[in-house]
Amino acid sequence: MGESMTGLKRSHMCCDINETMAGEKVTVMGWVQRRRDLGQLIFIALRDRSGIVQAVVDGNSDSEIFKKAESIRSEFVLAVTGTVALRTAENINENMKTGKVEIIAEDLRVLSESETPPFQIEENITVNDELRLKYRYLDLRRPNIFKNIKLRHDVTHVVRDFLDKEGFLEIETPMLTRSTPEGARDYLVPSRVHPGNFYALPQSPQLFKQLLMVSGMDRYFQIARCFRDEDLRADRQPEFTQIDMELSFIDIDDILDINERLIKRVFKDVLGVEVKTPFKRMTWREGMDRFGSDKPDTRFGMELKNISDIVKDTDFAVFKNALDNGGSVRAINAEGCGKMPRKQIDQLVEFVKTYKAKGLAWIVINEDGSIKSQIAKFFTEEKMAQIVEAMDAKAGDLILICADKDKIVFDSLGALRLEMARRLNLTKADDYNFLWITEFPMFEWSEEENRWVAEHHPFTSPMDEDLELLDKDPGKVRAKAYDMVLNGVELGGGSIRIHRPDIQKKIFELLGFSDEEAYNKFGFLLTAFKYGVPPHGGLAFGLDRMVMLMAGASTIRDVIAFPKVKDASCLLTDAPNTVDKAQLDELEIAVVENKKEE
């Protein structure tokens, strides 16, 4: 049972109470964090989203209130009215924001009772993730999770304010739209009015934001909900949020400048962190060659080196086969790891195999300068010395070498340098290293489909100087595309879009679309482009990822109020679930049981 709030009004949040208010009468409301009974005195730690304040119930002053205080338990919801008093010197709690004051309770109302929660509502406790998400409303009461949600609010507030001052209009685009043929699977929504037809939930507002540029909106943004029905990895969500924008009459430098200033403002206003601008820019090619990644973590070195020229005349089959098949031999230097036990080196060999590498060669430079390696017998001492010199290796270092097709070498060594950095604690979470990756490949050859596919999407513009390569060598065409990377995580990406019909037609041809197919899939956009389209481009940030990195959280689930788990289900609401047959009948949908053969 709970009492009424009639006649009561909250005067302050719990952490508003401070020393300057001594002698004032206040009313606070919140949840019981804990209760301590010291006989004639009962201490109640009362918590709301601002934090905790202590209320004291004196058994000598009012027996009715004392009896009520004796009955309360953790997570009961209370209203406490009383007078602010300074704590005695010995009772000051320096770890509490309100640790120098307390409220001498004169009235106490139990607004709502609580069962014993399935876990303690405290900051630093270990709780099973499934239990946390099943009772997410309790998890959100924990101060650290609340701070993340508040941080997310602060970020979006600053973003809106900044973009408003930069001349952007916040415009909502449809949630019920047409299914798109490219990219991940769509979430489909059946239409009752048009039986057998379906809407799709948007994977991004891409086509609509381009239409807004045709509409003359000039600068658009949206904190946009997006949906992808894909096989989820550990830190993916089926629904996520983008800070989405599109601009007209701009070039790459304009977009990168606005977004650098946006990030600088967000980090300054929300975290008090000064981000250095302009951000470093690195081409896709340089990122792959130096770090084996198009989203490199540049907080540490251990860069890849191409030693193909040094070992090109070798008889060592692994290296020879890789080079003969158009691949490469590359290596990283794990400085100071020369004493790593052989068992741990073998673990690294197994690690790269998960990235399709056939193995990993290694060279240890002993303290006396001598070399130990399983490949030493295939090379002269002079050749081994050349490898060591090329890797800038010194006594005590460990060289790790991978030979294969470039993609496998980059994937393997790129992941290996991150794994070594993790083992060696080479990075700090609050060291924010931003950079732009530019000049992405325009196309990627799909062996499965036997055709070129768009690396980004079919409306990304090729670089002007590469236009002639569209006919000669599409694989070498670079796109006017760019990604913002923070500490090895892709924060966002975008591109300058195609606004010339002749180039768009050529891109569709390269991607294997006939005119008819292009219009079937993108007709409404292509028709709009006949009526005067401005040069335009845009970018979208992953809000969840950015807040996760700013909060120092280990997963985006900790910065989303009600996240889903790896199989895209919601433990809190038990979604997805079945629906009534009557609802299905109205939609003219039949669910057919898939009977497996014995």
C-alpha positions as CSV (number, residue, x, y, z in Angstrom):
1,M,0.0,0.0,0.0
2,G,1.1,3.6,-0.6
3,E,0.2,6.9,0.9
4,S,-1.1,10.0,-1.0
5,M,1.1,13.0,-2.0
6,T,-1.8,15.3,-1.3
7,G,-0.6,18.5,0.3
8,L,3.0,17.7,-0.5
9,K,5.3,19.2,-3.2
10,R,8.9,18.3,-3.7
11,S,11.0,21.3,-3.0
12,H,14.5,20.0,-3.9
13,M,16.3,17.1,-5.6
14,C,18.3,15.1,-3.1
15,C,21.7,16.5,-4.1
16,D,20.4,20.1,-4.1
17,I,20.7,20.0,-0.3
18,N,23.8,21.7,1.0
19,E,25.4,23.5,3.9
20,T,24.0,27.0,2.9
21,M,20.5,25.6,3.6
22,A,21.0,24.8,7.3
23,G,17.8,25.5,9.1
24,E,15.6,25.5,6.0
25,K,12.5,23.2,5.7
26,V,12.7,21.0,2.6
27,T,10.7,18.1,1.0
28,V,12.6,15.5,-0.9
29,M,11.3,12.3,-2.6
30,G,13.0,9.2,-3.9
31,W,13.9,5.6,-3.2
32,V,15.4,4.1,-0.1
33,Q,19.0,3.2,-0.8
34,R,19.5,1.8,2.7
35,R,18.2,2.1,6.3
36,R,20.3,2.0,9.5
37,D,18.6,1.5,12.8
38,L,20.6,2.7,15.8
39,G,17.9,2.2,18.4
40,Q,16.5,5.7,19.0
41,L,17.8,7.0,15.7
42,I,17.0,5.7,12.2
43,F,19.1,6.9,9.3
44,I,17.6,6.7,5.8
45,A,19.7,7.2,2.7
46,L,17.3,8.5,0.1
47,R,18.2,8.4,-3.6
48,D,16.8,10.1,-6.7
49,R,18.6,10.6,-10.0
50,S,20.7,13.4,-8.6
51,G,22.2,11.2,-5.9
52,I,21.7,10.5,-2.2
53,V,20.9,12.5,0.9
54,Q,20.6,11.3,4.5
55,A,17.4,11.7,6.5
56,V,17.4,11.1,10.3
57,V,14.3,10.0,12.1
58,D,14.5,10.6,15.9
59,G,12.4,8.2,18.0
60,N,12.1,10.8,20.8
61,S,10.4,13.4,18.7
62,D,7.6,11.6,17.0
63,S,6.8,7.9,17.7
64,E,4.4,7.6,14.7
65,I,7.0,8.6,12.2
66,F,9.5,6.4,14.0
67,K,7.3,3.3,13.7
68,K,6.8,4.1,10.0
69,A,10.6,4.4,9.5
70,E,11.1,1.0,11.2
71,S,8.9,-0.6,8.6
72,I,10.6,0.7,5.4
73,R,13.0,-1.4,3.3
74,S,15.3,-0.8,0.4
75,E,13.6,0.6,-2.8
76,F,10.5,1.8,-0.9
77,V,9.5,5.2,-2.4
78,L,9.3,7.9,0.2
79,A,8.5,11.6,0.7
80,V,10.5,13.2,3.5
81,T,9.8,16.6,4.9
82,G,12.2,18.1,7.5
83,T,14.8,20.7,8.4
84,V,18.3,20.7,7.0
85,A,21.1,20.4,9.6
86,L,24.8,20.3,9.5
87,R,26.4,17.0,10.4
88,T,28.9,16.9,13.3
89,A,32.5,16.9,12.2
90,E,32.9,13.1,13.0
91,N,29.9,12.3,10.9
92,I,30.9,14.1,7.7
93,N,31.1,11.8,4.7
94,E,33.5,13.2,2.2
95,N,32.5,10.5,-0.4
96,M,29.0,11.9,-0.6
97,K,28.0,15.2,-2.4
98,T,25.6,15.8,0.5
99,G,28.0,14.4,3.1
100,K,28.1,17.5,5.2
101,V,24.4,17.8,5.8
102,E,21.3,15.7,6.7
103,I,17.6,16.2,7.0
104,I,16.0,16.0,10.4
105,A,12.7,14.3,9.3
106,E,9.4,15.8,10.6
107,D,7.1,14.0,8.2
108,L,7.6,10.7,6.3
109,R,5.2,9.2,3.8
110,V,5.6,5.8,2.2
111,L,4.4,6.5,-1.4
112,S,5.1,3.0,-2.6
113,E,6.4,-0.2,-1.2
114,S,8.9,-2.5,-3.0
115,E,9.7,-6.2,-3.0
116,T,13.3,-7.2,-2.5
117,P,14.9,-6.4,-5.9
118,P,16.7,-9.2,-7.8
119,F,20.0,-7.3,-7.4
120,Q,21.3,-4.4,-5.4
121,I,20.9,-0.9,-6.8
122,E,24.5,0.1,-6.5
123,E,27.2,1.3,-8.8
124,N,30.0,-1.2,-8.5
125,I,28.3,-4.6,-8.2
126,T,28.6,-7.5,-10.6
127,V,25.3,-8.6,-12.1
128,N,24.6,-11.1,-14.8
129,D,23.8,-9.2,-18.0
130,E,20.6,-11.1,-18.7
131,L,19.3,-10.4,-15.2
132,R,20.1,-6.7,-15.6
133,L,18.3,-6.5,-19.0
134,K,15.3,-8.4,-17.7
135,Y,14.9,-5.9,-14.9
136,R,16.3,-2.9,-16.9
137,Y,14.1,-0.4,-15.1
138,L,16.0,-1.4,-11.9
139,D,19.3,-1.4,-13.7
140,L,18.6,2.2,-14.9
141,R,18.4,3.3,-11.2
142,R,22.1,2.5,-10.8
143,P,24.1,5.7,-10.8
144,N,26.6,4.6,-13.4
145,I,23.9,3.6,-15.9
146,F,21.9,6.8,-15.2
147,K,25.1,8.8,-15.9
148,N,25.4,7.2,-19.3
149,I,21.8,8.0,-20.2
150,K,22.2,11.6,-18.9
151,L,25.5,11.8,-21.0
152,R,23.6,10.7,-24.1
153,H,21.0,13.5,-23.4
154,D,23.7,16.1,-23.0
155,V,25.4,15.0,-26.3
156,T,22.2,15.3,-28.3
157,H,21.3,18.6,-26.7
158,V,24.7,20.1,-27.7
159,V,24.5,18.6,-31.2
160,R,21.0,20.2,-31.7
161,D,22.2,23.6,-30.5
162,F,25.4,23.5,-32.6
163,L,23.7,22.5,-35.8
164,D,20.9,25.0,-35.3
165,K,23.5,27.8,-35.1
166,E,25.2,26.4,-38.3
167,G,21.9,26.8,-40.3
168,F,20.7,23.2,-40.2
169,L,17.0,22.4,-40.1
170,E,15.9,19.3,-38.0
171,I,13.5,17.4,-40.3
172,E,12.0,14.0,-39.6
173,T,11.9,11.4,-42.4
174,P,9.5,8.5,-42.7
175,M,9.8,5.4,-40.5
176,L,7.5,3.5,-42.9
177,T,9.1,3.4,-46.3
178,R,10.0,1.2,-49.3
179,S,12.3,-1.8,-49.0
180,T,15.7,-1.1,-50.4
181,P,17.6,-3.7,-52.5
182,E,21.1,-3.0,-51.2
183,G,22.8,-3.5,-47.8
184,A,21.5,-5.5,-44.9
185,R,18.1,-7.1,-44.6
186,D,15.1,-4.8,-43.9
187,Y,12.6,-5.1,-41.1
188,L,9.3,-5.5,-42.9
189,V,5.9,-4.2,-41.8
190,P,2.8,-5.6,-43.4
191,S,0.1,-3.3,-44.8
192,R,-3.5,-3.9,-43.7
193,V,-4.8,-1.6,-46.4
194,H,-2.7,-3.0,-49.2
195,P,-2.8,-6.8,-48.5
196,G,0.4,-8.6,-49.6
197,N,2.4,-5.4,-49.6
198,F,5.0,-4.3,-47.1
199,Y,6.7,-1.2,-45.7
200,A,10.3,-1.4,-44.5
201,L,11.8,0.3,-41.5
202,P,14.6,2.5,-42.7
203,Q,18.2,1.3,-42.5
204,S,19.1,5.0,-42.8
205,P,17.4,8.2,-44.1
206,Q,19.8,8.2,-47.1
207,L,17.4,8.7,-50.0
208,F,15.1,11.0,-48.2
209,K,17.9,13.3,-47.1
210,Q,19.1,13.5,-50.6
211,L,15.5,14.4,-51.7
212,L,15.5,17.2,-49.0
213,M,18.6,18.7,-50.8
214,V,16.6,18.6,-54.1
215,S,13.8,20.3,-52.1
216,G,16.1,23.2,-51.4
217,M,16.4,22.6,-47.6
218,D,20.1,23.3,-48.0
219,R,21.2,21.9,-44.6
220,Y,19.3,19.1,-42.9
221,F,19.9,17.0,-39.7
222,Q,18.1,14.4,-37.7
223,I,18.7,12.3,-34.6
224,A,17.5,9.3,-36.6
225,R,16.3,5.9,-35.6
226,C,17.6,3.2,-38.0
227,F,16.9,-0.5,-38.3
228,R,18.9,-3.5,-39.7
229,D,17.8,-7.1,-39.6
230,E,21.3,-8.6,-39.7
231,D,23.0,-11.4,-37.9
232,L,24.1,-9.6,-34.8
233,R,27.6,-9.5,-33.5
234,A,28.2,-8.9,-29.8
235,D,28.0,-5.2,-29.9
236,R,25.4,-4.6,-32.6
237,Q,21.7,-3.6,-32.1
238,P,18.9,-4.2,-34.5
239,E,17.7,-0.6,-33.9
240,F,20.3,2.2,-33.4
241,T,20.5,5.9,-33.6
242,Q,22.4,8.2,-36.0
243,I,23.3,11.8,-36.0
244,D,22.4,12.3,-39.6
245,M,23.1,15.3,-41.8
246,E,23.2,16.4,-45.5
247,L,24.4,19.7,-47.0
248,S,24.1,21.4,-50.4
249,F,26.7,23.4,-52.3
250,I,29.6,22.1,-50.3
251,D,32.8,20.1,-50.8
252,I,34.6,17.5,-48.6
253,D,36.5,20.2,-46.7
254,D,33.3,21.9,-45.7
255,I,31.7,18.8,-44.3
256,L,34.9,17.7,-42.5
257,D,35.3,21.2,-41.0
258,I,31.7,21.4,-39.6
259,N,31.9,17.9,-38.1
260,E,35.3,18.6,-36.5
261,R,33.9,21.7,-34.9
262,L,30.8,19.8,-33.8
263,I,32.9,17.1,-32.1
264,K,35.2,19.8,-30.5
265,R,32.1,21.5,-29.1
266,V,30.5,18.2,-27.8
267,F,33.6,17.0,-26.1
268,K,34.3,20.4,-24.5
269,D,30.7,21.1,-23.3
270,V,29.9,17.5,-22.2
271,L,33.2,16.1,-20.9
272,G,35.4,19.2,-20.5
273,V,37.9,17.7,-22.9
274,E,39.7,19.8,-25.4
275,V,39.9,18.0,-28.8
276,K,42.6,19.2,-31.1
277,T,41.5,20.3,-34.6
278,P,41.9,19.9,-37.5
279,F,41.9,16.1,-37.3
280,K,44.7,14.2,-39.0
281,R,43.7,12.9,-42.4
282,M,44.8,9.5,-43.8
283,T,43.9,7.9,-47.1
284,W,42.4,4.4,-47.0
285,R,45.5,3.1,-48.7
286,E,47.8,4.5,-46.1
287,G,45.6,3.2,-43.3
288,M,45.7,-0.3,-44.7
289,D,49.5,-0.3,-45.4
290,R,50.4,1.1,-42.0
291,F,47.8,-0.4,-39.7
292,G,46.0,-3.1,-41.7
293,S,42.7,-1.3,-41.0
294,D,40.4,1.3,-42.5
295,K,39.6,2.3,-38.9
296,P,43.1,2.4,-37.3
297,D,43.8,2.9,-33.6
298,T,46.6,5.4,-33.8
299,R,47.1,5.7,-30.0
300,F,50.1,3.3,-30.3
301,G,52.6,2.3,-33.0
302,M,53.4,-1.3,-33.9
303,E,52.8,-0.4,-37.6
304,L,52.8,-2.9,-40.4
305,K,55.9,-2.9,-42.7
306,N,56.0,-4.5,-46.1
307,I,59.0,-6.8,-46.4
308,S,58.0,-8.4,-49.7
309,D,61.0,-6.9,-51.6
310,I,63.5,-8.2,-49.0
311,V,62.2,-11.8,-49.1
312,K,61.1,-11.9,-52.8
313,D,63.8,-14.4,-53.9
314,T,63.2,-16.8,-51.1
315,D,62.7,-20.6,-51.5
316,F,60.5,-20.6,-48.3
317,A,57.3,-21.9,-49.7
318,V,54.9,-19.9,-47.5
319,F,56.4,-16.6,-48.6
320,K,57.0,-17.6,-52.2
321,N,53.4,-18.8,-52.7
322,A,52.0,-15.6,-51.3
323,L,54.1,-13.4,-53.6
324,D,53.6,-15.6,-56.6
325,N,49.8,-15.3,-56.1
326,G,49.9,-11.5,-56.0
327,G,50.0,-11.2,-52.2
328,S,52.5,-9.8,-49.8
329,V,54.7,-10.5,-46.8
330,R,54.2,-8.0,-44.0
331,A,55.3,-7.8,-40.3
332,I,54.9,-5.9,-37.1
333,N,57.4,-5.4,-34.3
334,A,56.2,-6.1,-30.8
335,E,58.8,-4.2,-29.0
336,G,60.1,-5.7,-25.8
337,C,58.2,-9.0,-26.3
338,G,61.3,-11.1,-27.2
339,K,61.0,-13.0,-23.9
340,M,57.4,-14.1,-24.6
341,P,57.1,-17.8,-23.9
342,R,56.8,-20.1,-26.9
343,K,53.4,-21.2,-25.7
344,Q,52.1,-17.6,-25.9
345,I,53.6,-17.2,-29.4
346,D,51.8,-20.3,-30.4
347,Q,48.6,-18.7,-29.2
348,L,49.2,-15.7,-31.5
349,V,49.6,-18.2,-34.4
350,E,46.2,-19.6,-33.6
351,F,44.8,-16.1,-33.2
352,V,45.6,-15.0,-36.7
353,K,44.2,-18.3,-38.1
354,T,40.7,-16.9,-37.1
355,Y,41.3,-14.2,-39.8
356,K,42.1,-16.9,-42.4
357,A,45.8,-16.6,-42.1
358,K,47.6,-20.0,-42.6
359,G,50.1,-19.2,-39.9
360,L,52.5,-16.7,-38.4
361,A,56.3,-16.5,-38.7
362,W,58.2,-15.0,-35.9
363,I,61.7,-13.7,-35.2
364,V,63.1,-13.1,-31.6
365,I,66.1,-10.8,-31.2
366,N,67.9,-12.0,-28.2
367,E,69.5,-9.7,-25.6
368,D,72.9,-10.4,-27.1
369,G,71.7,-9.5,-30.6
370,S,71.5,-13.1,-31.9
371,I,68.4,-14.2,-33.7
372,K,66.0,-17.1,-32.9
373,S,63.3,-18.0,-35.5
374,Q,61.6,-21.0,-37.0
375,I,62.3,-19.6,-40.5
376,A,66.0,-18.8,-39.9
377,K,67.1,-21.9,-41.8
378,F,65.5,-20.6,-45.0
379,F,67.4,-17.3,-45.0
380,T,71.0,-16.2,-44.9
381,E,72.2,-14.3,-41.8
382,E,72.5,-11.2,-44.1
383,K,68.9,-11.6,-45.2
384,M,67.6,-12.0,-41.6
385,A,69.6,-8.9,-40.6
386,Q,67.9,-7.0,-43.4
387,I,64.5,-8.0,-42.1
388,V,65.4,-7.0,-38.6
389,E,66.7,-3.6,-39.9
390,A,63.6,-3.0,-41.9
391,M,61.5,-3.6,-38.8
392,D,63.6,-1.2,-36.7
393,A,64.0,-4.1,-34.2
394,K,66.4,-4.2,-31.4
395,A,67.5,-6.6,-28.7
396,G,64.5,-7.9,-26.8
397,D,62.0,-7.4,-29.6
398,L,59.6,-9.9,-31.3
399,I,58.9,-9.6,-35.1
400,L,55.6,-11.3,-36.3
401,I,55.2,-12.0,-40.0
402,C,52.2,-12.9,-42.1
403,A,52.3,-13.9,-45.8
404,D,49.1,-14.3,-47.9
405,K,46.7,-12.3,-50.1
406,D,46.7,-8.6,-49.1
407,K,43.2,-8.7,-47.5
408,I,44.1,-11.7,-45.3
409,V,47.5,-10.1,-44.3
410,F,45.8,-6.8,-43.4
411,D,43.0,-8.4,-41.5
412,S,45.4,-10.7,-39.6
413,L,48.1,-8.2,-38.7
414,G,45.6,-5.4,-38.1
415,A,43.8,-7.5,-35.5
416,L,47.1,-8.9,-34.1
417,R,48.4,-5.4,-33.4
418,L,45.2,-4.6,-31.5
419,E,45.5,-7.8,-29.6
420,M,49.1,-7.1,-28.6
421,A,48.1,-3.6,-27.5
422,R,45.4,-5.0,-25.3
423,R,47.9,-7.5,-23.7
424,L,50.5,-4.8,-23.2
425,N,48.1,-2.1,-22.0
426,L,49.3,0.3,-24.6
427,T,46.1,2.4,-24.8
428,K,44.1,4.6,-22.4
429,A,40.3,5.1,-22.8
430,D,40.4,8.8,-22.2
431,D,43.1,9.4,-24.8
432,Y,40.9,10.6,-27.7
433,N,42.6,10.1,-31.0
434,F,40.5,11.3,-33.9
435,L,41.3,11.0,-37.6
436,W,39.6,11.0,-41.0
437,I,40.0,8.1,-43.4
438,T,39.5,9.4,-47.0
439,E,39.7,8.1,-50.6
440,F,38.0,4.8,-50.1
441,P,37.8,2.4,-53.0
442,M,34.7,3.1,-55.0
443,F,34.0,-0.6,-55.8
444,E,34.7,-4.0,-54.6
445,W,34.6,-7.1,-56.8
446,S,32.1,-9.7,-55.6
447,E,33.3,-13.3,-56.4
448,E,29.8,-14.6,-55.4
449,E,27.9,-12.3,-57.7
450,N,30.6,-12.0,-60.3
451,R,30.2,-8.2,-60.5
452,W,31.4,-4.9,-59.0
453,V,29.5,-3.9,-55.9
454,A,29.4,-0.4,-54.3
455,E,31.8,-0.1,-51.3
456,H,29.4,2.5,-49.8
457,H,26.2,3.0,-51.8
458,P,25.5,3.7,-55.5
459,F,25.1,7.4,-55.1
460,T,28.6,8.1,-53.8
461,S,30.6,10.3,-56.2
462,P,34.0,9.1,-57.6
463,M,36.9,11.4,-57.3
464,D,37.1,13.8,-60.3
465,E,40.6,12.7,-61.3
466,D,39.5,9.0,-61.4
467,L,36.5,9.5,-63.7
468,E,38.4,8.2,-66.7
469,L,39.2,5.0,-64.8
470,L,35.5,4.0,-64.7
471,D,35.9,2.6,-68.2
472,K,39.5,1.4,-67.9
473,D,40.0,0.0,-64.4
474,P,37.0,0.4,-62.0
475,G,39.0,-1.3,-59.1
476,K,41.3,1.7,-58.9
477,V,38.6,4.3,-58.7
478,R,38.6,6.2,-55.5
479,A,35.4,7.6,-53.9
480,K,34.7,11.0,-52.4
481,A,34.0,9.1,-49.2
482,Y,35.3,9.7,-45.7
483,D,35.0,8.1,-42.3
484,M,35.6,9.7,-38.9
485,V,37.6,7.3,-36.6
486,L,38.1,7.5,-32.9
487,N,40.5,5.1,-31.1
488,G,40.0,2.4,-33.7
489,V,36.3,2.7,-33.9
490,E,34.4,4.1,-36.9
491,L,32.3,6.9,-35.5
492,G,30.6,7.9,-38.7
493,G,31.0,8.1,-42.4
494,G,29.6,9.8,-45.5
495,S,30.4,11.0,-49.0
496,I,29.8,13.6,-51.6
497,R,26.9,12.4,-53.7
498,I,26.6,12.1,-57.5
499,H,24.5,14.9,-58.9
500,R,25.4,14.4,-62.6
501,P,23.0,12.1,-64.5
502,D,25.8,10.8,-66.9
503,I,28.0,9.7,-64.0
504,Q,25.1,8.1,-62.1
505,K,24.2,6.2,-65.3
506,K,27.8,5.0,-65.6
507,I,27.9,3.8,-62.0
508,F,24.6,1.9,-62.4
509,E,26.0,0.2,-65.5
510,L,29.2,-0.8,-63.6
511,L,27.1,-2.2,-60.8
512,G,25.2,-4.4,-63.3
513,F,21.9,-2.4,-63.2
514,S,20.0,-1.8,-66.4
515,D,18.1,1.5,-66.8
516,E,14.9,-0.4,-66.0
517,E,16.3,-2.1,-62.9
518,A,17.7,1.3,-61.6
519,Y,14.3,2.9,-62.0
520,N,12.5,0.0,-60.4
521,K,14.8,0.3,-57.3
522,F,15.5,4.0,-57.1
523,G,12.9,5.6,-59.5
524,F,11.6,8.2,-57.2
525,L,15.1,9.6,-56.5
526,L,16.2,9.5,-60.1
527,T,13.0,11.2,-61.2
528,A,13.6,14.0,-58.6
529,F,17.1,14.4,-59.9
530,K,15.6,15.5,-63.3
531,Y,14.3,18.7,-61.7
532,G,17.6,20.4,-60.7
533,V,19.7,18.8,-58.1
534,P,22.4,20.8,-56.2
535,P,25.9,19.3,-55.5
536,H,25.5,17.8,-52.1
537,G,27.0,15.4,-49.5
538,G,26.5,14.3,-46.0
539,L,27.6,12.2,-43.0
540,A,26.0,10.1,-40.3
541,F,27.5,9.5,-36.8
542,G,26.7,6.4,-34.7
543,L,25.3,8.2,-31.6
544,D,25.4,4.9,-29.6
545,R,29.1,4.3,-30.3
546,M,30.1,7.9,-29.7
547,V,28.4,8.0,-26.3
548,M,29.8,4.6,-25.4
549,L,33.4,5.9,-26.0
550,M,32.7,9.1,-24.2
551,A,31.3,7.2,-21.2
552,G,34.1,4.7,-21.1
553,A,31.5,2.0,-21.4
554,S,32.4,-1.5,-22.7
555,T,29.3,-2.0,-24.8
556,I,26.7,0.2,-26.5
557,R,24.0,-1.6,-24.4
558,D,25.1,0.5,-21.4
559,V,24.2,3.8,-23.2
560,I,20.9,2.7,-24.6
561,A,17.9,2.9,-22.3
562,F,16.2,-0.4,-23.4
563,P,18.7,-2.4,-25.5
564,K,18.2,-5.8,-27.1
565,V,20.5,-8.8,-26.7
566,K,22.6,-10.6,-29.3
567,D,19.7,-12.5,-30.9
568,A,17.8,-9.2,-31.3
569,S,15.3,-10.1,-28.5
570,C,14.2,-7.9,-25.6
571,L,14.4,-9.7,-22.3
572,L,12.3,-7.1,-20.6
573,T,9.2,-7.3,-22.8
574,D,9.9,-10.8,-24.3
575,A,9.8,-9.4,-27.8
576,P,9.5,-10.6,-30.5
577,N,6.5,-12.7,-29.8
578,T,3.5,-14.3,-31.4
579,V,0.3,-12.3,-32.2
580,D,-3.3,-13.1,-32.2
581,K,-4.6,-15.1,-35.2
582,A,-7.3,-12.3,-35.7
583,Q,-4.5,-9.8,-36.2
584,L,-2.9,-12.0,-38.8
585,D,-6.2,-12.6,-40.6
586,E,-6.8,-8.9,-40.8
587,L,-3.4,-8.5,-42.5
588,E,-4.1,-11.6,-44.7
589,I,-1.0,-13.2,-43.4
590,A,-0.6,-16.9,-42.6
591,V,2.2,-18.3,-40.4
592,V,3.3,-21.7,-41.8
593,E,5.0,-24.0,-39.5
594,N,8.3,-25.2,-40.9
595,K,8.2,-29.0,-40.2
596,K,11.7,-30.4,-40.2
597,E,12.2,-33.8,-41.8
598,E,12.9,-36.7,-39.5
